[in-house]
């Protein structure tokens, strides 16, 4: 009887770990990332307002970096500083410092930058 209990315990222990993968617990379903068409007025301002505007706006401008206007966001996008900070590349401070952007938002920003950071 003791052997059966131990066997049952071991089988249930290993079987329960199958669904302990993030992808299995929280599947994306139809929430896939679409970074094929990215506009400044749509995706980029949404991302910047969610992660950046609280510190990098015309009023508070932490570190003298302003991102709440197209002209300023465009400047940092084209000189490489925006993506350098978002990706935490060597020589750039990781931004935002408290939490990183998700992969989809990074891909969408990268698409906008790769397209020349248009005002659309």
C-alpha positions, 0 to 999 in steps of 0.5 A: 500500500505504501508503494502505491501511495508513493508511486501515485504521489510521484506520478501526480507530482510530475504530471502537474508540472506540465501546465506550469509553462506561462504559454500554456497557462496564458495563451495568446489566442487572438491577441497576436502582435501586429507590427506590420503597420505602425503609425505615430498617432496610433501605436507610438503615442499609445506606447510612449504615453503608457511608459514614458510620458510620466517622466519625459514630458514638457513639464517634468522632463527627467534627464532633459529628454522630452517625448510628448511631442512628435518632433522630440520623439522623432529626434530620439528615434532617428538618433538611436537613443529611443531604441537603445534605451528601450532595448537596454543596449550598451551605452544607454540607460534602460528605460523605463527603469521600473519595468521593461516594455513587452516584446510586442511594443518593442517590435512596434516601436522598432517598426516605426523607427525602421520606417523613418519615424514618420508623422502619421 
